[in-house]
Amino acid sequence: MVTMLNTSGSKIHPGDLIAWTFASKGTHKDKRSKSGPRRIALEVTTTHNERVFGRALSFAMAGEVVDILIKQ
């Protein structure tokens, strides 16, 4: 289990599948700033996403901490 910051921008509910994604800080969603490191963010997803790494154990609004059970 790990406690992480909800960087998804949406609510996470217990039981939701959580995947990682690259965060976009620019104004256009498909383009990113070429300066600085890439940022990893969370996203609520379905079972068909190959980047799923765990399941939420608690509720969290955007910007709050959430408990995630990491899958093996």
N, C-alpha and C positions, 0 to 999 in steps of 0.2 A: 504494500500500500504506500502511496505517496500523496502528499498534500501540495497542490499547485495553485497558482493564480489563474482564474478563469479569464483567459485572453480571447475568448471566442466572440465576444460582443453580443452574446445572447445568453438566455438562461440555460443552465444545465440541471437536469432532473436526475434523481437516483435511477440507475439502470440504463442511462444513455450510454451509447458507445462513443468513445472519445478517440479521435485521430489527431495526428500532428499535421501541420501545414506551415508553409512559409507565410509570415505576416507581411502585408503590404502597407507601408506607411505613406505612400504617395496619394495623390488625389484620384488618380486613375487606377482602377482595380487591376488591370492587366499589366501595368508598367510599375517598375520599382526603381528606387533611387540606386544608382550605381556606386554611390559612396557608402562606406560603412559595412558592417557585417550583416548577413541575413538574420532575421529574427524568426524564431519558431513560435507558433501560436497553436491553440487548441481549437478543435471544431467538433461539433456534434455530428455524427455520421450514421451510415447504415452498415450492415454486415458486408456489403460489396466493396468497401474501401480497403485497399491493401495497407494503408497507413494506420489502421486501428491498433492502438497499443493498450487499451484498457477500458474499464467500465466505471462510470461514476457511482460513488457510494453515498453522496450527499448532494443537497441542493445548493446552487450558487448562482447569484446574479452576476452580470458582467463586472469584472474587477474584484470579486470576492474570491476567497479560497475555496477549493473543492477537493474532496478526498477521492482518489482514483485507485482502483485495484488494477495493478499491472498484470497483463496476461503473459503467460509463458510462451 
